[in-house]
Amino acid sequence: MLIAGFPAGAFQTNCYVVAPAAGEECVIVDPGQDAVEGVDELLREHRLKPVAVLLTHGHLDHVWSVAPVCGARDVPAWIHPEDRHLLSDPAAGFPPTGGALFGGITLSEPDDVRELSDGAVLPLAGMELVVDHTPGHTRGSVSFRLPGDQVMFSGDLLFRDSIGRSDLPGGDYPTLLRSLATKCLPLPDDTVVLPGHGPQTTIGRERASNPYLKEAAPLAGPTRGI
């Protein structure tokens, strides 16, 4: 498996390319601000042919370059329907005062947009990626898992020692904790987590030391009734 990435733009959003091996087809995850040059460099270096762009959610720092990346390579973008509107209206992901900061930015949907659903298995680039709907940061946040739960692309759900914020439009803290409890905690300790920002980690490390996962843990406990 080949996974390479770089932090893009002022937001330092991690953009990844994922392929079975060098010289193969690949998918691109979260091409953020000014990501085009970095993506092109990785594609040349590893002789990769992209077949799709996968978006963990619709916030501007994760989708900024999706239209030019998809257009240059004639590939589809995949996003959850709850976040699709953010592709063409990025200000909707911010409070009114914050959205004004991005008023001069015009984004558009790629020509080919496809919608993700919870539990879907995407057969792309010779791989099968599992989609988990993980709302809480946004309504349409998702994470992607590689076969055998070797790797999780967590977007802004889970970071090393932290979690995503829930105070922006579409965010909800109890929902975020539920996503952590139901989609992260059941994974094996050795699952590598590649987040939307910051360094990689593992589920085991976060289970042991991340205070927010400790807070989420009771949601995965026993229930009463039928």
mmCIF file of the C-alpha atoms, coordinates in Angstrom:
data_MODEL
# 
_entry.id   MODEL 
# 
loop_
_atom_site.group_PDB 
_atom_site.id 
_atom_site.type_symbol 
_atom_site.label_atom_id 
_atom_site.label_alt_id 
_atom_site.label_comp_id 
_atom_site.label_asym_id 
_atom_site.label_entity_id 
_atom_site.label_seq_id 
_atom_site.pdbx_PDB_ins_code 
_atom_site.Cartn_x 
_atom_site.Cartn_y 
_atom_site.Cartn_z 
_atom_site.occupancy 
_atom_site.B_iso_or_equiv 
_atom_site.pdbx_formal_charge 
_atom_site.auth_seq_id 
_atom_site.auth_comp_id 
_atom_site.auth_asym_id 
_atom_site.auth_atom_id 
_atom_site.pdbx_PDB_model_num 
ATOM 1   C CA . MET A 1 1   ? 0.000   0.000  0.000   1.00 0.00 ? 1   MET A CA 1 
ATOM 2   C CA . LEU A 1 2   ? 1.241   3.470  -0.900  1.00 0.00 ? 2   LEU A CA 1 
ATOM 3   C CA . ILE A 1 3   ? 0.003   6.453  1.118   1.00 0.00 ? 3   ILE A CA 1 
ATOM 4   C CA . ALA A 1 4   ? 1.665   9.834  0.701   1.00 0.00 ? 4   ALA A CA 1 
ATOM 5   C CA . GLY A 1 5   ? 0.533   13.242 1.816   1.00 0.00 ? 5   GLY A CA 1 
ATOM 6   C CA . PHE A 1 6   ? 1.360   16.842 2.616   1.00 0.00 ? 6   PHE A CA 1 
ATOM 7   C CA . PRO A 1 7   ? -0.155  19.744 4.600   1.00 0.00 ? 7   PRO A CA 1 
ATOM 8   C CA . ALA A 1 8   ? -1.785  22.159 2.167   1.00 0.00 ? 8   ALA A CA 1 
ATOM 9   C CA . GLY A 1 9   ? -2.183  25.906 2.407   1.00 0.00 ? 9   GLY A CA 1 
ATOM 10  C CA . ALA A 1 10  ? -2.531  28.263 5.332   1.00 0.00 ? 10  ALA A CA 1 
ATOM 11  C CA . PHE A 1 11  ? -4.836  25.802 7.117   1.00 0.00 ? 11  PHE A CA 1 
ATOM 12  C CA . GLN A 1 12  ? -2.222  23.010 6.907   1.00 0.00 ? 12  GLN A CA 1 
ATOM 13  C CA . THR A 1 13  ? -4.911  20.537 5.878   1.00 0.00 ? 13  THR A CA 1 
ATOM 14  C CA . ASN A 1 14  ? -3.520  17.077 5.211   1.00 0.00 ? 14  ASN A CA 1 
ATOM 15  C CA . CYS A 1 15  ? -4.060  15.977 1.616   1.00 0.00 ? 15  CYS A CA 1 
ATOM 16  C CA . TYR A 1 16  ? -3.363  12.319 0.835   1.00 0.00 ? 16  TYR A CA 1 
ATOM 17  C CA . VAL A 1 17  ? -2.926  10.123 -2.234  1.00 0.00 ? 17  VAL A CA 1 
ATOM 18  C CA . VAL A 1 18  ? -3.659  6.432  -1.740  1.00 0.00 ? 18  VAL A CA 1 
ATOM 19  C CA . ALA A 1 19  ? -2.782  3.589  -4.101  1.00 0.00 ? 19  ALA A CA 1 
ATOM 20  C CA . PRO A 1 20  ? -2.058  -0.153 -4.004  1.00 0.00 ? 20  PRO A CA 1 
ATOM 21  C CA . ALA A 1 21  ? 1.510   0.623  -5.137  1.00 0.00 ? 21  ALA A CA 1 
ATOM 22  C CA . ALA A 1 22  ? 3.586   3.052  -7.172  1.00 0.00 ? 22  ALA A CA 1 
ATOM 23  C CA . GLY A 1 23  ? 2.653   3.134  -10.849 1.00 0.00 ? 23  GLY A CA 1 
ATOM 24  C CA . GLU A 1 24  ? -0.984  2.260  -10.135 1.00 0.00 ? 24  GLU A CA 1 
ATOM 25  C CA . GLU A 1 25  ? -4.306  4.060  -9.998  1.00 0.00 ? 25  GLU A CA 1 
ATOM 26  C CA . CYS A 1 26  ? -4.952  6.133  -6.884  1.00 0.00 ? 26  CYS A CA 1 
ATOM 27  C CA . VAL A 1 27  ? -7.498  8.205  -5.002  1.00 0.00 ? 27  VAL A CA 1 
ATOM 28  C CA . ILE A 1 28  ? -6.916  11.693 -3.619  1.00 0.00 ? 28  ILE A CA 1 
ATOM 29  C CA . VAL A 1 29  ? -8.294  12.607 -0.189  1.00 0.00 ? 29  VAL A CA 1 
ATOM 30  C CA . ASP A 1 30  ? -9.123  16.225 0.762   1.00 0.00 ? 30  ASP A CA 1 
ATOM 31  C CA . PRO A 1 31  ? -7.303  18.525 -1.680  1.00 0.00 ? 31  PRO A CA 1 
ATOM 32  C CA . GLY A 1 32  ? -7.380  21.763 0.310   1.00 0.00 ? 32  GLY A CA 1 
ATOM 33  C CA . GLN A 1 33  ? -6.057  25.265 -0.249  1.00 0.00 ? 33  GLN A CA 1 
ATOM 34  C CA . ASP A 1 34  ? -3.351  25.506 -2.928  1.00 0.00 ? 34  ASP A CA 1 
ATOM 35  C CA . ALA A 1 35  ? -3.136  21.710 -3.114  1.00 0.00 ? 35  ALA A CA 1 
ATOM 36  C CA . VAL A 1 36  ? -2.913  21.377 -6.902  1.00 0.00 ? 36  VAL A CA 1 
ATOM 37  C CA . GLU A 1 37  ? 0.871   21.667 -7.154  1.00 0.00 ? 37  GLU A CA 1 
ATOM 38  C CA . GLY A 1 38  ? 1.455   19.248 -4.268  1.00 0.00 ? 38  GLY A CA 1 
ATOM 39  C CA . VAL A 1 39  ? -0.955  16.707 -5.723  1.00 0.00 ? 39  VAL A CA 1 
ATOM 40  C CA . ASP A 1 40  ? 0.677   16.930 -9.156  1.00 0.00 ? 40  ASP A CA 1 
ATOM 41  C CA . GLU A 1 41  ? 4.102   16.454 -7.597  1.00 0.00 ? 41  GLU A CA 1 
ATOM 42  C CA . LEU A 1 42  ? 3.039   13.279 -5.755  1.00 0.00 ? 42  LEU A CA 1 
ATOM 43  C CA . LEU A 1 43  ? 1.363   11.894 -8.865  1.00 0.00 ? 43  LEU A CA 1 
ATOM 44  C CA . ARG A 1 44  ? 4.543   12.430 -10.905 1.00 0.00 ? 44  ARG A CA 1 
ATOM 45  C CA . GLU A 1 45  ? 6.847   11.110 -8.202  1.00 0.00 ? 45  GLU A CA 1 
ATOM 46  C CA . HIS A 1 46  ? 4.930   7.861  -7.754  1.00 0.00 ? 46  HIS A CA 1 
ATOM 47  C CA . ARG A 1 47  ? 3.642   7.566  -11.354 1.00 0.00 ? 47  ARG A CA 1 
ATOM 48  C CA . LEU A 1 48  ? 0.027   7.482  -10.206 1.00 0.00 ? 48  LEU A CA 1 
ATOM 49  C CA . LYS A 1 49  ? -3.219  7.880  -12.129 1.00 0.00 ? 49  LYS A CA 1 
ATOM 50  C CA . PRO A 1 50  ? -6.070  9.335  -10.024 1.00 0.00 ? 50  PRO A CA 1 
ATOM 51  C CA . VAL A 1 51  ? -9.550  7.885  -10.462 1.00 0.00 ? 51  VAL A CA 1 
ATOM 52  C CA . ALA A 1 52  ? -11.438 9.825  -7.772  1.00 0.00 ? 52  ALA A CA 1 
ATOM 53  C CA . VAL A 1 53  ? -11.269 12.540 -5.128  1.00 0.00 ? 53  VAL A CA 1 
ATOM 54  C CA . LEU A 1 54  ? -12.705 11.643 -1.710  1.00 0.00 ? 54  LEU A CA 1 
ATOM 55  C CA . LEU A 1 55  ? -13.844 14.378 0.668   1.00 0.00 ? 55  LEU A CA 1 
ATOM 56  C CA . THR A 1 56  ? -14.148 13.780 4.389   1.00 0.00 ? 56  THR A CA 1 
ATOM 57  C CA . HIS A 1 57  ? -16.419 16.843 4.691   1.00 0.00 ? 57  HIS A CA 1 
ATOM 58  C CA . GLY A 1 58  ? -17.280 20.090 2.979   1.00 0.00 ? 58  GLY A CA 1 
ATOM 59  C CA . HIS A 1 59  ? -15.316 22.711 4.898   1.00 0.00 ? 59  HIS A CA 1 
ATOM 60  C CA . LEU A 1 60  ? -13.372 25.129 2.748   1.00 0.00 ? 60  LEU A CA 1 
ATOM 61  C CA . ASP A 1 61  ? -9.956  24.005 3.970   1.00 0.00 ? 61  ASP A CA 1 
ATOM 62  C CA . HIS A 1 62  ? -10.667 20.461 2.736   1.00 0.00 ? 62  HIS A CA 1 
ATOM 63  C CA . VAL A 1 63  ? -12.397 21.180 -0.603  1.00 0.00 ? 63  VAL A CA 1 
ATOM 64  C CA . TRP A 1 64  ? -10.669 24.354 -1.819  1.00 0.00 ? 64  TRP A CA 1 
ATOM 65  C CA . SER A 1 65  ? -8.907  22.656 -4.762  1.00 0.00 ? 65  SER A CA 1 
ATOM 66  C CA . VAL A 1 66  ? -11.389 19.899 -5.539  1.00 0.00 ? 66  VAL A CA 1 
ATOM 67  C CA . ALA A 1 67  ? -12.759 21.444 -8.748  1.00 0.00 ? 67  ALA A CA 1 
ATOM 68  C CA . PRO A 1 68  ? -9.364  22.093 -10.407 1.00 0.00 ? 68  PRO A CA 1 
ATOM 69  C CA . VAL A 1 69  ? -7.992  18.711 -9.307  1.00 0.00 ? 69  VAL A CA 1 
ATOM 70  C CA . CYS A 1 70  ? -11.033 16.855 -10.647 1.00 0.00 ? 70  CYS A CA 1 
ATOM 71  C CA . GLY A 1 71  ? -11.205 18.968 -13.796 1.00 0.00 ? 71  GLY A CA 1 
ATOM 72  C CA . ALA A 1 72  ? -7.561  18.483 -14.709 1.00 0.00 ? 72  ALA A CA 1 
ATOM 73  C CA . ARG A 1 73  ? -7.820  14.715 -14.407 1.00 0.00 ? 73  ARG A CA 1 
ATOM 74  C CA . ASP A 1 74  ? -11.487 14.245 -15.396 1.00 0.00 ? 74  ASP A CA 1 
ATOM 75  C CA . VAL A 1 75  ? -12.334 12.313 -12.228 1.00 0.00 ? 75  VAL A CA 1 
ATOM 76  C CA . PRO A 1 76  ? -15.384 12.436 -9.913  1.00 0.00 ? 76  PRO A CA 1 
ATOM 77  C CA . ALA A 1 77  ? -15.554 13.897 -6.420  1.00 0.00 ? 77  ALA A CA 1 
ATOM 78  C CA . TRP A 1 78  ? -17.273 11.943 -3.660  1.00 0.00 ? 78  TRP A CA 1 
ATOM 79  C CA . ILE A 1 79  ? -18.940 13.755 -0.736  1.00 0.00 ? 79  ILE A CA 1 
ATOM 80  C CA . HIS A 1 80  ? -21.787 13.072 1.694   1.00 0.00 ? 80  HIS A CA 1 
ATOM 81  C CA . PRO A 1 81  ? -25.063 14.699 0.557   1.00 0.00 ? 81  PRO A CA 1 
ATOM 82  C CA . GLU A 1 82  ? -25.393 16.651 3.829   1.00 0.00 ? 82  GLU A CA 1 
ATOM 83  C CA . ASP A 1 83  ? -22.226 18.588 2.946   1.00 0.00 ? 83  ASP A CA 1 
ATOM 84  C CA . ARG A 1 84  ? -22.599 18.829 -0.810  1.00 0.00 ? 84  ARG A CA 1 
ATOM 85  C CA . HIS A 1 85  ? -23.947 22.405 -0.682  1.00 0.00 ? 85  HIS A CA 1 
ATOM 86  C CA . LEU A 1 86  ? -20.622 23.549 0.802   1.00 0.00 ? 86  LEU A CA 1 
ATOM 87  C CA . LEU A 1 87  ? -18.837 22.808 -2.484  1.00 0.00 ? 87  LEU A CA 1 
ATOM 88  C CA . SER A 1 88  ? -20.462 25.858 -4.065  1.00 0.00 ? 88  SER A CA 1 
ATOM 89  C CA . ASP A 1 89  ? -21.309 27.853 -0.902  1.00 0.00 ? 89  ASP A CA 1 
ATOM 90  C CA . PRO A 1 90  ? -18.292 27.577 1.421   1.00 0.00 ? 90  PRO A CA 1 
ATOM 91  C CA . ALA A 1 91  ? -19.462 30.493 3.586   1.00 0.00 ? 91  ALA A CA 1 
ATOM 92  C CA . ALA A 1 92  ? -22.361 28.318 4.778   1.00 0.00 ? 92  ALA A CA 1 
ATOM 93  C CA . GLY A 1 93  ? -19.847 26.351 6.835   1.00 0.00 ? 93  GLY A CA 1 
ATOM 94  C CA . PHE A 1 94  ? -19.032 29.357 8.992   1.00 0.00 ? 94  PHE A CA 1 
ATOM 95  C CA . PRO A 1 95  ? -20.942 31.764 11.245  1.00 0.00 ? 95  PRO A CA 1 
ATOM 96  C CA . PRO A 1 96  ? -22.087 34.967 9.489   1.00 0.00 ? 96  PRO A CA 1 
ATOM 97  C CA . THR A 1 97  ? -19.097 36.965 10.750  1.00 0.00 ? 97  THR A CA 1 
ATOM 98  C CA . GLY A 1 98  ? -16.617 34.241 9.798   1.00 0.00 ? 98  GLY A CA 1 
ATOM 99  C CA . GLY A 1 99  ? -18.224 33.627 6.432   1.00 0.00 ? 99  GLY A CA 1 
ATOM 100 C CA . ALA A 1 100 ? -17.652 37.252 5.495   1.00 0.00 ? 100 ALA A CA 1 
ATOM 101 C CA . LEU A 1 101 ? -13.912 36.610 5.598   1.00 0.00 ? 101 LEU A CA 1 
ATOM 102 C CA . PHE A 1 102 ? -14.295 34.286 2.614   1.00 0.00 ? 102 PHE A CA 1 
ATOM 103 C CA . GLY A 1 103 ? -16.768 36.405 0.702   1.00 0.00 ? 103 GLY A CA 1 
ATOM 104 C CA . GLY A 1 104 ? -14.345 36.977 -2.177  1.00 0.00 ? 104 GLY A CA 1 
ATOM 105 C CA . ILE A 1 105 ? -13.767 33.271 -2.787  1.00 0.00 ? 105 ILE A CA 1 
ATOM 106 C CA . THR A 1 106 ? -15.791 31.608 -5.543  1.00 0.00 ? 106 THR A CA 1 
ATOM 107 C CA . LEU A 1 107 ? -15.915 27.827 -5.588  1.00 0.00 ? 107 LEU A CA 1 
ATOM 108 C CA . SER A 1 108 ? -17.933 25.505 -7.778  1.00 0.00 ? 108 SER A CA 1 
ATOM 109 C CA . GLU A 1 109 ? -18.833 21.856 -7.890  1.00 0.00 ? 109 GLU A CA 1 
ATOM 110 C CA . PRO A 1 110 ? -16.749 19.592 -10.093 1.00 0.00 ? 110 PRO A CA 1 
ATOM 111 C CA . ASP A 1 111 ? -18.576 18.361 -13.183 1.00 0.00 ? 111 ASP A CA 1 
ATOM 112 C CA . ASP A 1 112 ? -19.040 14.903 -11.657 1.00 0.00 ? 112 ASP A CA 1 
ATOM 113 C CA . VAL A 1 113 ? -20.112 14.746 -7.996  1.00 0.00 ? 113 VAL A CA 1 
ATOM 114 C CA . ARG A 1 114 ? -21.156 11.464 -6.394  1.00 0.00 ? 114 ARG A CA 1 
ATOM 115 C CA . GLU A 1 115 ? -22.702 11.012 -2.975  1.00 0.00 ? 115 GLU A CA 1 
ATOM 116 C CA . LEU A 1 116 ? -21.419 8.900  -0.101  1.00 0.00 ? 116 LEU A CA 1 
ATOM 117 C CA . SER A 1 117 ? -23.526 6.876  2.335   1.00 0.00 ? 117 SER A CA 1 
ATOM 118 C CA . ASP A 1 118 ? -22.800 5.197  5.636   1.00 0.00 ? 118 ASP A CA 1 
ATOM 119 C CA . GLY A 1 119 ? -21.405 1.693  5.242   1.00 0.00 ? 119 GLY A CA 1 
ATOM 120 C CA . ALA A 1 120 ? -20.815 2.011  1.511   1.00 0.00 ? 120 ALA A CA 1 
ATOM 121 C CA . VAL A 1 121 ? -17.826 0.177  0.072   1.00 0.00 ? 121 VAL A CA 1 
ATOM 122 C CA . LEU A 1 122 ? -16.131 2.063  -2.750  1.00 0.00 ? 122 LEU A CA 1 
ATOM 123 C CA . PRO A 1 123 ? -14.210 -0.129 -5.229  1.00 0.00 ? 123 PRO A CA 1 
ATOM 124 C CA . LEU A 1 124 ? -11.670 2.411  -6.428  1.00 0.00 ? 124 LEU A CA 1 
ATOM 125 C CA . ALA A 1 125 ? -8.104  2.092  -7.738  1.00 0.00 ? 125 ALA A CA 1 
ATOM 126 C CA . GLY A 1 126 ? -7.982  -1.630 -7.003  1.00 0.00 ? 126 GLY A CA 1 
ATOM 127 C CA . MET A 1 127 ? -8.929  -1.021 -3.365  1.00 0.00 ? 127 MET A CA 1 
ATOM 128 C CA . GLU A 1 128 ? -12.134 -1.193 -1.359  1.00 0.00 ? 128 GLU A CA 1 
ATOM 129 C CA . LEU A 1 129 ? -12.642 1.799  0.914   1.00 0.00 ? 129 LEU A CA 1 
ATOM 130 C CA . VAL A 1 130 ? -15.320 1.647  3.589   1.00 0.00 ? 130 VAL A CA 1 
ATOM 131 C CA . VAL A 1 131 ? -17.306 4.817  4.258   1.00 0.00 ? 131 VAL A CA 1 
ATOM 132 C CA . ASP A 1 132 ? -18.391 5.675  7.806   1.00 0.00 ? 132 ASP A CA 1 
ATOM 133 C CA . HIS A 1 133 ? -20.771 8.588  8.294   1.00 0.00 ? 133 HIS A CA 1 
ATOM 134 C CA . THR A 1 134 ? -19.314 10.421 11.302  1.00 0.00 ? 134 THR A CA 1 
ATOM 135 C CA . PRO A 1 135 ? -21.362 13.594 11.880  1.00 0.00 ? 135 PRO A CA 1 
ATOM 136 C CA . GLY A 1 136 ? -20.677 16.069 14.647  1.00 0.00 ? 136 GLY A CA 1 
ATOM 137 C CA . HIS A 1 137 ? -18.016 18.291 13.088  1.00 0.00 ? 137 HIS A CA 1 
ATOM 138 C CA . THR A 1 138 ? -20.374 18.805 10.141  1.00 0.00 ? 138 THR A CA 1 
ATOM 139 C CA . ARG A 1 139 ? -23.600 16.982 9.317   1.00 0.00 ? 139 ARG A CA 1 
ATOM 140 C CA . GLY A 1 140 ? -21.973 15.268 6.361   1.00 0.00 ? 140 GLY A CA 1 
ATOM 141 C CA . SER A 1 141 ? -18.598 14.359 7.849   1.00 0.00 ? 141 SER A CA 1 
ATOM 142 C CA . VAL A 1 142 ? -17.322 10.910 6.912   1.00 0.00 ? 142 VAL A CA 1 
ATOM 143 C CA . SER A 1 143 ? -14.212 8.841  7.507   1.00 0.00 ? 143 SER A CA 1 
ATOM 144 C CA . PHE A 1 144 ? -12.698 6.242  5.204   1.00 0.00 ? 144 PHE A CA 1 
ATOM 145 C CA . ARG A 1 145 ? -11.209 2.889  6.185   1.00 0.00 ? 145 ARG A CA 1 
ATOM 146 C CA . LEU A 1 146 ? -8.929  0.609  4.208   1.00 0.00 ? 146 LEU A CA 1 
ATOM 147 C CA . PRO A 1 147 ? -9.542  -3.177 4.242   1.00 0.00 ? 147 PRO A CA 1 
ATOM 148 C CA . GLY A 1 148 ? -8.832  -4.882 7.531   1.00 0.00 ? 148 GLY A CA 1 
ATOM 149 C CA . ASP A 1 149 ? -9.083  -1.554 9.355   1.00 0.00 ? 149 ASP A CA 1 
ATOM 150 C CA . GLN A 1 150 ? -5.371  -0.964 8.732   1.00 0.00 ? 150 GLN A CA 1 
ATOM 151 C CA . VAL A 1 151 ? -5.850  2.759  8.166   1.00 0.00 ? 151 VAL A CA 1 
ATOM 152 C CA . MET A 1 152 ? -8.558  5.302  8.926   1.00 0.00 ? 152 MET A CA 1 
ATOM 153 C CA . PHE A 1 153 ? -8.721  8.695  7.216   1.00 0.00 ? 153 PHE A CA 1 
ATOM 154 C CA . SER A 1 154 ? -10.513 10.546 9.981   1.00 0.00 ? 154 SER A CA 1 
ATOM 155 C CA . GLY A 1 155 ? -10.905 14.028 8.500   1.00 0.00 ? 155 GLY A CA 1 
ATOM 156 C CA . ASP A 1 156 ? -11.731 16.407 11.339  1.00 0.00 ? 156 ASP A CA 1 
ATOM 157 C CA . LEU A 1 157 ? -13.354 13.758 13.532  1.00 0.00 ? 157 LEU A CA 1 
ATOM 158 C CA . LEU A 1 158 ? -10.274 12.577 15.437  1.00 0.00 ? 158 LEU A CA 1 
ATOM 159 C CA . PHE A 1 159 ? -6.816  14.095 15.855  1.00 0.00 ? 159 PHE A CA 1 
ATOM 160 C CA . ARG A 1 160 ? -3.794  13.173 17.903  1.00 0.00 ? 160 ARG A CA 1 
ATOM 161 C CA . ASP A 1 161 ? -4.768  14.114 21.485  1.00 0.00 ? 161 ASP A CA 1 
ATOM 162 C CA . SER A 1 162 ? -7.873  15.986 20.326  1.00 0.00 ? 162 SER A CA 1 
ATOM 163 C CA . ILE A 1 163 ? -11.064 15.930 18.256  1.00 0.00 ? 163 ILE A CA 1 
ATOM 164 C CA . GLY A 1 164 ? -12.768 18.204 15.749  1.00 0.00 ? 164 GLY A CA 1 
ATOM 165 C CA . ARG A 1 165 ? -14.583 21.339 16.790  1.00 0.00 ? 165 ARG A CA 1 
ATOM 166 C CA . SER A 1 166 ? -18.372 21.280 16.915  1.00 0.00 ? 166 SER A CA 1 
ATOM 167 C CA . ASP A 1 167 ? -19.195 24.990 17.189  1.00 0.00 ? 167 ASP A CA 1 
ATOM 168 C CA . LEU A 1 168 ? -19.563 25.742 13.478  1.00 0.00 ? 168 LEU A CA 1 
ATOM 169 C CA . PRO A 1 169 ? -22.848 25.469 11.520  1.00 0.00 ? 169 PRO A CA 1 
ATOM 170 C CA . GLY A 1 170 ? -23.851 21.804 11.298  1.00 0.00 ? 170 GLY A CA 1 
ATOM 171 C CA . GLY A 1 171 ? -21.686 20.846 14.270  1.00 0.00 ? 171 GLY A CA 1 
ATOM 172 C CA . ASP A 1 172 ? -23.015 19.175 17.399  1.00 0.00 ? 172 ASP A CA 1 
ATOM 173 C CA . TYR A 1 173 ? -20.924 18.010 20.341  1.00 0.00 ? 173 TYR A CA 1 
ATOM 174 C CA . PRO A 1 174 ? -23.068 15.053 21.553  1.00 0.00 ? 174 PRO A CA 1 
ATOM 175 C CA . THR A 1 175 ? -23.273 13.835 17.953  1.00 0.00 ? 175 THR A CA 1 
ATOM 176 C CA . LEU A 1 176 ? -19.497 14.111 17.615  1.00 0.00 ? 176 LEU A CA 1 
ATOM 177 C CA . LEU A 1 177 ? -19.014 12.029 20.769  1.00 0.00 ? 177 LEU A CA 1 
ATOM 178 C CA . ARG A 1 178 ? -21.446 9.440  19.417  1.00 0.00 ? 178 ARG A CA 1 
ATOM 179 C CA . SER A 1 179 ? -19.469 9.201  16.180  1.00 0.00 ? 179 SER A CA 1 
ATOM 180 C CA . LEU A 1 180 ? -16.273 8.685  18.154  1.00 0.00 ? 180 LEU A CA 1 
ATOM 181 C CA . ALA A 1 181 ? -17.911 6.028  20.309  1.00 0.00 ? 181 ALA A CA 1 
ATOM 182 C CA . THR A 1 182 ? -19.506 4.076  17.468  1.00 0.00 ? 182 THR A CA 1 
ATOM 183 C CA . LYS A 1 183 ? -16.975 4.510  14.645  1.00 0.00 ? 183 LYS A CA 1 
ATOM 184 C CA . CYS A 1 184 ? -13.576 4.898  16.346  1.00 0.00 ? 184 CYS A CA 1 
ATOM 185 C CA . LEU A 1 185 ? -13.597 2.984  19.618  1.00 0.00 ? 185 LEU A CA 1 
ATOM 186 C CA . PRO A 1 186 ? -14.599 -0.367 18.036  1.00 0.00 ? 186 PRO A CA 1 
ATOM 187 C CA . LEU A 1 187 ? -11.519 -0.320 15.775  1.00 0.00 ? 187 LEU A CA 1 
ATOM 188 C CA . PRO A 1 188 ? -8.364  -2.295 16.644  1.00 0.00 ? 188 PRO A CA 1 
ATOM 189 C CA . ASP A 1 189 ? -5.647  -0.551 18.641  1.00 0.00 ? 189 ASP A CA 1 
ATOM 190 C CA . ASP A 1 190 ? -3.194  -0.804 15.746  1.00 0.00 ? 190 ASP A CA 1 
ATOM 191 C CA . THR A 1 191 ? -5.450  1.047  13.284  1.00 0.00 ? 191 THR A CA 1 
ATOM 192 C CA . VAL A 1 192 ? -3.414  3.972  11.961  1.00 0.00 ? 192 VAL A CA 1 
ATOM 193 C CA . VAL A 1 193 ? -5.358  7.249  12.032  1.00 0.00 ? 193 VAL A CA 1 
ATOM 194 C CA . LEU A 1 194 ? -4.484  9.768  9.318   1.00 0.00 ? 194 LEU A CA 1 
ATOM 195 C CA . PRO A 1 195 ? -6.274  12.966 10.364  1.00 0.00 ? 195 PRO A CA 1 
ATOM 196 C CA . GLY A 1 196 ? -7.237  16.108 8.503   1.00 0.00 ? 196 GLY A CA 1 
ATOM 197 C CA . HIS A 1 197 ? -4.675  18.141 10.455  1.00 0.00 ? 197 HIS A CA 1 
ATOM 198 C CA . GLY A 1 198 ? -1.554  17.319 12.404  1.00 0.00 ? 198 GLY A CA 1 
ATOM 199 C CA . PRO A 1 199 ? 0.442   14.109 12.841  1.00 0.00 ? 199 PRO A CA 1 
ATOM 200 C CA . GLN A 1 200 ? -0.799  10.575 12.444  1.00 0.00 ? 200 GLN A CA 1 
ATOM 201 C CA . THR A 1 201 ? -1.708  8.482  15.452  1.00 0.00 ? 201 THR A CA 1 
ATOM 202 C CA . THR A 1 202 ? -3.322  5.135  16.284  1.00 0.00 ? 202 THR A CA 1 
ATOM 203 C CA . ILE A 1 203 ? -6.639  4.162  17.792  1.00 0.00 ? 203 ILE A CA 1 
ATOM 204 C CA . GLY A 1 204 ? -4.801  2.491  20.681  1.00 0.00 ? 204 GLY A CA 1 
ATOM 205 C CA . ARG A 1 205 ? -2.870  5.636  21.515  1.00 0.00 ? 205 ARG A CA 1 
ATOM 206 C CA . GLU A 1 206 ? -5.986  7.785  21.437  1.00 0.00 ? 206 GLU A CA 1 
ATOM 207 C CA . ARG A 1 207 ? -8.009  5.233  23.381  1.00 0.00 ? 207 ARG A CA 1 
ATOM 208 C CA . ALA A 1 208 ? -5.389  5.381  26.140  1.00 0.00 ? 208 ALA A CA 1 
ATOM 209 C CA . SER A 1 209 ? -4.622  9.093  26.265  1.00 0.00 ? 209 SER A CA 1 
ATOM 210 C CA . ASN A 1 210 ? -7.180  11.200 24.397  1.00 0.00 ? 210 ASN A CA 1 
ATOM 211 C CA . PRO A 1 211 ? -9.481  12.762 27.017  1.00 0.00 ? 211 PRO A CA 1 
ATOM 212 C CA . TYR A 1 212 ? -12.312 13.131 24.519  1.00 0.00 ? 212 TYR A CA 1 
ATOM 213 C CA . LEU A 1 213 ? -12.333 9.410  23.731  1.00 0.00 ? 213 LEU A CA 1 
ATOM 214 C CA . LYS A 1 214 ? -12.547 8.726  27.442  1.00 0.00 ? 214 LYS A CA 1 
ATOM 215 C CA . GLU A 1 215 ? -15.588 10.999 27.500  1.00 0.00 ? 215 GLU A CA 1 
ATOM 216 C CA . ALA A 1 216 ? -17.087 9.140  24.547  1.00 0.00 ? 216 ALA A CA 1 
ATOM 217 C CA . ALA A 1 217 ? -16.489 5.672  25.987  1.00 0.00 ? 217 ALA A CA 1 
ATOM 218 C CA . PRO A 1 218 ? -19.685 5.390  28.096  1.00 0.00 ? 218 PRO A CA 1 
ATOM 219 C CA . LEU A 1 219 ? -21.779 5.733  24.924  1.00 0.00 ? 219 LEU A CA 1 
ATOM 220 C CA . ALA A 1 220 ? -20.424 2.366  23.796  1.00 0.00 ? 220 ALA A CA 1 
ATOM 221 C CA . GLY A 1 221 ? -21.481 0.643  27.030  1.00 0.00 ? 221 GLY A CA 1 
ATOM 222 C CA . PRO A 1 222 ? -24.441 -1.663 27.724  1.00 0.00 ? 222 PRO A CA 1 
ATOM 223 C CA . THR A 1 223 ? -27.996 -0.466 27.207  1.00 0.00 ? 223 THR A CA 1 
ATOM 224 C CA . ARG A 1 224 ? -31.248 -1.310 28.919  1.00 0.00 ? 224 ARG A CA 1 
ATOM 225 C CA . GLY A 1 225 ? -34.379 -2.704 27.307  1.00 0.00 ? 225 GLY A CA 1 
ATOM 226 C CA . ILE A 1 226 ? -34.797 -4.241 23.885  1.00 0.00 ? 226 ILE A CA 1 
# 
